[in-house]
Amino acid sequence: MKKKMTPKEYAEMRSISLSAVTKQIRQGADIPYVKKIEKFGRFYLLTIDLDQNGEIK
């Protein structure tokens, strides 16, 4: 199952800081569990792979 979420939601799900996530996005680094990054103006949407329980694979 795939889900779209903001970097803030992703950071909360992984218990890391938002700045750590945005830094990885800006540097073009691979982010664990993120399959796709979309940018809309100055906002990002992350496509995440989840298992059937709604948890990160």
C-alpha positions as CSV (number, residue, x, y, z in Angstrom):
1,M,0.0,0.0,0.0
2,K,1.3,3.4,-0.8
3,K,0.5,6.6,1.0
4,K,1.4,10.3,0.4
5,M,2.4,12.4,3.3
6,T,4.2,15.6,4.1
7,P,7.8,15.6,5.4
8,K,6.5,16.6,8.8
9,E,4.2,13.5,9.0
10,Y,7.1,11.3,7.8
11,A,9.4,12.8,10.5
12,E,6.9,12.2,13.2
13,M,6.3,8.6,12.0
14,R,10.1,7.8,12.1
15,S,10.7,9.9,15.3
16,I,13.3,12.1,13.7
17,S,13.4,15.9,13.2
18,L,11.7,17.7,10.3
19,S,15.0,19.5,9.5
20,A,16.7,16.1,9.1
21,V,14.1,15.1,6.5
22,T,14.2,18.3,4.6
23,K,18.0,18.3,4.6
24,Q,18.0,14.8,3.0
25,I,15.5,16.0,0.4
26,R,17.5,19.1,-0.6
27,Q,20.7,17.0,-0.8
28,G,19.1,14.4,-3.0
29,A,20.0,11.6,-0.6
30,D,18.1,8.4,-0.5
31,I,15.5,8.5,2.3
32,P,14.5,5.1,3.8
33,Y,11.0,3.8,2.7
34,V,10.4,6.8,0.4
35,K,9.6,5.7,-3.1
36,K,8.9,9.2,-4.7
37,I,9.3,12.8,-3.8
38,E,7.1,15.4,-5.5
39,K,7.6,19.2,-5.2
40,F,4.8,21.6,-5.5
41,G,6.1,25.2,-5.3
42,R,8.0,25.1,-2.0
43,F,6.1,22.1,-0.6
44,Y,7.0,18.5,-0.8
45,L,4.9,15.3,-0.9
46,L,6.5,12.0,-0.1
47,T,5.2,8.6,-1.4
48,I,5.8,6.0,1.2
49,D,5.4,2.2,1.0
50,L,3.4,0.8,3.9
51,D,2.5,-2.8,4.8
52,Q,-1.1,-3.9,5.3
53,N,-1.1,-2.7,8.9
54,G,-0.2,0.8,7.8
55,E,3.3,0.6,9.1
56,I,6.5,1.3,7.3
57,K,7.8,-1.7,5.4
